[in-house]
Amino acid sequence: MKYKVIIFDWDGTLMDSIDKIVACVKAAAEDCQLMPPSTPAIRHIIGLSLDIAMAELFPETTVDQQIEVANAYRHQYVSSDQYETPFYPGIRSWLNDLKEQGYMLAVATGKGHHGLNRLLEKFQLTSFFAVTYCADQTASKPDPLMLNRILDDLGLDASQALMIGDTSYDLEMANNANMDCLGVSYGVHSKNVLKQFNPLAIVDDLPKEFALHVQ
């Protein structure tokens, strides 16, 4: 088994939450009496830390206004029940399979740690992942700090880890950590964008295709 730990992005890789993120950013902008960004613009920043995302989406606003929108977004995401955010098909059982095969699992996400912990509790996964890091605990992707912290915590080096994600930020972060990566095509960024970062492969169905590319 080449890798000891498989590190996952969350939104757009494990969880189908993109539509909810887009809707909540738009609602937050309206709450703050700002022009809502376009759907493509919002999709493009998914994966970044919230402070950097808001600065990119609302470049004409002050830092205080960006903080206000970020807080409104958090409120919208927690309180909105209009959008379900299920795991992608087959993901939950496949994660169990990976653990049974002897892999350690970890998460490196642009979500805040309160939001991730809330989801881990909801889906009874709090002790499932060996370690998790969020952008508000380290640095935003594509800075490799999240990955380096995971490796340090587990006593591993980059050659023993694989990063899986749906955005250029995920794969560039892996490149910056000298870590192998695998892209998924069903999330935010296109295959053409992901190919620029030399992933092992870009898969359409992660549970079904993982073993074809990872030995």
C-alpha positions as CSV (number, residue, x, y, z in Angstrom):
1,M,0.0,0.0,0.0
2,K,1.8,3.1,-1.2
3,Y,-0.1,5.7,0.9
4,K,-0.7,5.5,4.6
5,V,-3.1,8.5,4.7
6,I,-5.7,9.7,2.3
7,I,-6.5,13.4,2.8
8,F,-9.8,14.8,1.5
9,D,-11.2,18.2,0.7
10,W,-14.8,18.4,2.0
11,D,-17.1,20.6,-0.1
12,G,-17.4,19.4,-3.7
13,T,-15.3,16.3,-3.0
14,L,-17.0,14.4,-0.2
15,M,-20.2,16.5,0.3
16,D,-22.6,17.8,-2.3
17,S,-22.8,21.3,-0.8
18,I,-22.0,23.6,-3.8
19,D,-25.6,24.7,-4.4
20,K,-26.1,25.6,-0.8
21,I,-22.8,27.6,-0.6
22,V,-23.8,29.6,-3.7
23,A,-27.3,30.3,-2.3
24,C,-26.0,31.3,1.1
25,V,-23.4,33.7,-0.3
26,K,-26.0,35.4,-2.4
27,A,-28.4,35.6,0.6
28,A,-25.6,37.0,2.8
29,A,-24.9,39.7,0.3
30,E,-28.5,40.7,0.2
31,D,-28.6,40.8,4.0
32,C,-25.7,43.2,3.9
33,Q,-27.3,45.3,1.1
34,L,-24.6,44.4,-1.4
35,M,-25.0,43.2,-5.0
36,P,-24.9,39.4,-4.9
37,P,-22.0,37.9,-7.0
38,S,-22.7,35.7,-9.9
39,T,-22.9,31.9,-9.5
40,P,-19.7,31.3,-11.5
41,A,-17.8,33.8,-9.3
42,I,-19.0,32.1,-6.1
43,R,-18.2,28.7,-7.4
44,H,-14.7,29.8,-8.3
45,I,-13.9,30.8,-4.7
46,I,-15.2,27.6,-3.1
47,G,-12.3,26.0,-1.2
48,L,-10.6,29.2,-0.1
49,S,-10.8,30.5,3.4
50,L,-13.8,32.7,4.1
51,D,-11.8,35.9,4.5
52,I,-10.0,35.5,1.2
53,A,-13.2,34.4,-0.5
54,M,-15.1,37.5,0.6
55,A,-12.2,39.8,-0.4
56,E,-12.3,38.3,-3.9
57,L,-16.1,38.4,-4.2
58,F,-16.5,41.9,-2.8
59,P,-13.3,43.8,-3.8
60,E,-14.8,47.2,-3.5
61,T,-15.8,46.8,0.1
62,T,-13.9,47.5,3.3
63,V,-12.5,44.7,5.5
64,D,-15.2,45.4,8.0
65,Q,-17.9,44.9,5.4
66,Q,-16.2,41.7,4.2
67,I,-16.3,40.4,7.8
68,E,-20.0,41.4,8.0
69,V,-20.8,39.4,4.9
70,A,-18.7,36.4,6.2
71,N,-20.7,36.5,9.4
72,A,-24.0,36.7,7.5
73,Y,-22.9,33.8,5.3
74,R,-22.2,31.6,8.4
75,H,-25.6,32.5,9.8
76,Q,-27.3,31.6,6.5
77,Y,-25.4,28.3,6.2
78,V,-26.4,27.2,9.7
79,S,-30.0,28.4,9.6
80,S,-30.9,27.5,6.0
81,D,-32.7,24.2,5.5
82,Q,-33.7,24.8,1.8
83,Y,-30.7,22.8,0.5
84,E,-29.7,19.3,1.5
85,T,-26.0,18.6,1.6
86,P,-25.6,14.8,1.3
87,F,-22.4,12.9,0.7
88,Y,-21.9,12.1,-3.0
89,P,-23.2,8.7,-4.0
90,G,-21.2,5.8,-2.5
91,I,-18.8,8.1,-0.6
92,R,-19.9,7.2,3.0
93,S,-19.6,3.4,2.6
94,W,-16.4,3.8,0.6
95,L,-14.8,5.7,3.4
96,N,-15.5,2.8,5.6
97,D,-14.0,0.5,3.1
98,L,-10.8,2.6,3.0
99,K,-10.5,2.3,6.8
100,E,-11.0,-1.4,6.7
101,Q,-8.2,-1.6,4.1
102,G,-5.9,0.1,6.6
103,Y,-5.8,3.6,5.4
104,M,-5.8,6.6,7.8
105,L,-8.2,9.3,6.7
106,A,-7.8,13.1,7.1
107,V,-9.6,16.3,6.1
108,A,-8.0,19.5,4.8
109,T,-10.8,22.0,4.0
110,G,-11.5,25.7,3.5
111,K,-14.4,25.4,5.9
112,G,-14.2,26.9,9.3
113,H,-13.5,24.3,12.1
114,H,-16.9,25.1,13.8
115,G,-18.7,24.3,10.6
116,L,-16.8,21.1,9.9
117,N,-17.1,19.9,13.5
118,R,-20.9,20.5,13.3
119,L,-21.1,18.3,10.2
120,L,-18.9,15.6,11.7
121,E,-21.2,15.4,14.7
122,K,-24.3,15.4,12.6
123,F,-23.1,12.5,10.5
124,Q,-21.4,10.7,13.5
125,L,-17.9,11.0,12.1
126,T,-16.2,12.9,14.9
127,S,-13.7,10.1,15.5
128,F,-13.7,8.8,12.0
129,F,-10.9,10.9,10.6
130,A,-7.4,10.7,12.2
131,V,-6.9,14.4,11.9
132,T,-8.7,17.4,10.4
133,Y,-7.5,20.9,9.6
134,C,-9.5,23.9,8.5
135,A,-8.4,27.2,6.9
136,D,-9.2,29.2,10.1
137,Q,-6.8,26.9,12.0
138,T,-3.9,27.2,9.6
139,A,-3.7,29.1,6.3
140,S,-5.9,29.2,3.2
141,K,-5.3,26.9,0.3
142,P,-3.1,26.7,-1.7
143,D,-0.7,27.3,1.1
144,P,0.5,23.8,2.2
145,L,0.3,24.4,5.9
146,M,-2.8,22.2,6.4
147,L,-1.1,19.3,4.7
148,N,2.1,19.8,6.6
149,R,0.3,19.9,9.9
150,I,-1.5,16.7,9.1
151,L,1.8,15.0,8.2
152,D,3.4,16.3,11.4
153,D,0.5,15.1,13.5
154,L,0.7,11.6,12.0
155,G,4.4,11.3,11.8
156,L,4.5,10.8,8.1
157,D,6.2,12.4,5.1
158,A,4.6,13.7,1.9
159,S,5.4,10.5,0.0
160,Q,3.1,8.5,2.3
161,A,0.0,10.8,1.7
162,L,-2.5,11.5,-1.1
163,M,-4.6,14.6,-1.4
164,I,-8.0,14.3,-3.1
165,G,-9.9,17.4,-4.2
166,D,-12.2,19.1,-6.7
167,T,-10.5,22.5,-7.1
168,S,-7.2,23.9,-8.3
169,Y,-6.6,25.1,-4.8
170,D,-6.6,21.5,-3.5
171,L,-4.2,20.2,-6.1
172,E,-1.9,23.3,-6.0
173,M,-1.7,22.9,-2.2
174,A,-0.6,19.3,-2.8
175,N,1.9,20.4,-5.3
176,N,3.3,22.9,-2.8
177,A,3.6,20.1,-0.2
178,N,5.3,17.8,-2.8
179,M,2.4,15.4,-2.3
180,D,0.6,13.3,-4.9
181,C,-2.9,14.3,-5.7
182,L,-6.1,13.0,-7.3
183,G,-8.8,15.2,-8.8
184,V,-12.5,14.7,-9.0
185,S,-14.5,16.1,-12.0
186,Y,-17.9,16.5,-10.3
187,G,-17.0,19.5,-8.1
188,V,-16.2,23.1,-8.8
189,H,-13.3,23.3,-11.2
190,S,-13.2,21.7,-14.7
191,K,-10.9,18.9,-15.8
192,N,-8.9,21.3,-17.9
193,V,-8.2,23.5,-14.8
194,L,-7.3,20.5,-12.7
195,K,-4.9,19.0,-15.3
196,Q,-2.6,21.9,-14.8
197,F,-1.5,20.5,-11.4
198,N,-0.5,17.0,-12.6
199,P,-2.8,14.8,-10.6
200,L,-2.5,11.0,-10.8
201,A,-5.9,11.1,-12.5
202,I,-9.2,13.0,-12.6
203,V,-12.0,10.7,-11.8
204,D,-15.8,11.0,-12.4
205,D,-16.7,8.5,-9.7
206,L,-14.3,8.4,-6.8
207,P,-15.5,5.2,-5.0
208,K,-15.5,3.3,-8.3
209,E,-12.3,4.6,-9.8
210,F,-10.0,5.1,-6.9
211,A,-8.4,1.7,-7.0
212,L,-7.7,2.0,-10.7
213,H,-5.2,4.8,-10.0
214,V,-4.0,4.2,-6.5
215,Q,-2.2,0.9,-5.6
